[in-house]
Amino acid sequence: MIDLQTSIPVFAAGDVAEPLHRLAAQLKAHPAYTQFFNTYRAMQADAEAQSLLSELRARQHQSFDEGSYHQLLQQFYARPSVKAYQTAEENLHQLVQTVDIVISEAAGIDFAVNAKRSCCGG
């Protein structure tokens, strides 16, 4: 529960915009971030990976042999561009989790959980 009787000054939304923009710029410059987008573009440019992905998507909407579907799935995930993308995605996820931990510790609340939209529109 948050103690509403705090001595910490309440900041207007504009007061946090500049530090948030600095944080965003640092994230965008981080190797995990740039590698994620670079590997995404490489995967998009991989014609074989895109062909396999199209075939997988098409089979999801029709009756299909599970064995051949899983074989296609294995072929897709075996592509070097897809492997590189998955690794970059995990590295970016770890970076974002680290940022969440630091913000949570500094703020004294579980940041990511409290930053999610609620069912009530918040």
C-alpha positions in Angstrom: 0.0 0.0 0.0 1.3 3.5 -0.8 1.7 5.9 2.1 -0.2 9.0 1.0 1.4 11.0 3.8 4.8 11.4 2.2 7.3 14.1 2.4 8.4 13.5 -1.2 7.1 16.2 -3.5 4.6 15.3 -6.1 5.9 16.1 -9.6 3.8 17.3 -12.5 3.9 15.1 -15.6 6.0 17.7 -17.4 8.6 17.4 -14.7 9.4 13.8 -15.5 9.3 14.2 -19.3 12.9 15.2 -19.7 14.4 12.4 -17.6 12.2 9.9 -19.3 13.3 11.1 -22.7 16.9 10.7 -21.6 16.2 7.2 -20.4 14.5 6.4 -23.7 17.5 7.8 -25.7 19.9 5.6 -23.6 17.7 2.6 -24.2 17.7 3.3 -28.0 21.5 3.6 -28.0 22.0 0.4 -26.0 23.5 -2.5 -28.1 20.6 -4.9 -27.0 18.1 -2.4 -28.5 19.9 -1.8 -31.7 20.7 -5.5 -32.2 17.1 -6.4 -31.7 16.0 -4.1 -34.5 18.9 -5.1 -36.7 18.1 -8.8 -36.4 14.4 -8.1 -36.9 15.2 -6.4 -40.2 17.6 -9.3 -41.2 14.9 -11.9 -40.4 12.4 -9.8 -42.5 14.9 -9.8 -45.4 15.4 -13.6 -45.1 13.2 -14.9 -48.0 13.3 -18.5 -46.8 12.3 -17.5 -43.3 9.5 -15.4 -44.6 8.3 -18.2 -46.9 8.3 -20.6 -44.0 6.4 -18.1 -41.8 3.8 -17.6 -44.5 3.3 -21.3 -44.9 3.0 -21.7 -41.1 0.4 -18.9 -40.9 -1.6 -20.4 -43.8 -1.7 -23.8 -42.1 -3.0 -22.4 -38.9 -6.2 -21.5 -40.6 -6.9 -24.8 -42.2 -6.7 -28.5 -41.4 -3.1 -29.7 -41.4 -0.9 -32.6 -40.6 0.7 -31.8 -37.2 3.9 -33.6 -38.1 4.5 -31.5 -41.2 3.5 -28.4 -39.4 6.1 -29.1 -36.6 8.7 -29.9 -39.3 8.0 -26.5 -40.9 8.2 -24.9 -37.4 11.6 -26.5 -36.8 12.9 -25.4 -40.1 11.8 -21.8 -39.4 13.4 -21.8 -35.9 16.6 -23.3 -37.4 17.1 -20.4 -39.8 20.2 -18.3 -38.7 18.2 -15.1 -39.0 15.5 -16.4 -36.7 18.0 -17.7 -34.2 19.8 -14.4 -34.1 16.4 -12.6 -33.7 15.4 -14.8 -30.8 18.7 -14.2 -29.0 18.4 -10.4 -29.5 14.8 -10.5 -28.3 15.9 -12.3 -25.1 18.8 -9.8 -24.6 16.4 -6.9 -25.0 13.9 -8.5 -22.6 16.7 -8.8 -20.0 17.6 -5.2 -20.5 14.0 -4.0 -20.0 13.7 -6.3 -16.9 16.9 -4.7 -15.5 15.5 -1.2 -16.1 12.2 -2.2 -14.4 14.2 -3.5 -11.3 16.1 -0.3 -11.0 13.1 1.9 -11.4 11.1 -0.3 -9.0 13.8 -0.1 -6.3 14.2 3.7 -6.7 10.4 4.3 -6.7 9.7 1.8 -3.9 6.9 0.1 -6.0 6.7 -2.6 -8.6 7.0 -0.3 -11.6 6.0 -2.7 -14.4 3.0 -4.1 -12.6 1.8 -0.6 -11.8 2.5 0.8 -15.3 0.0 -1.7 -16.9 -3.4 -0.5 -18.0 -6.2 -1.7 -15.8 -9.5 -3.1 -16.8 -11.0 0.2 -15.7 -9.2 2.2 -18.3 -6.3 3.4 -16.1 
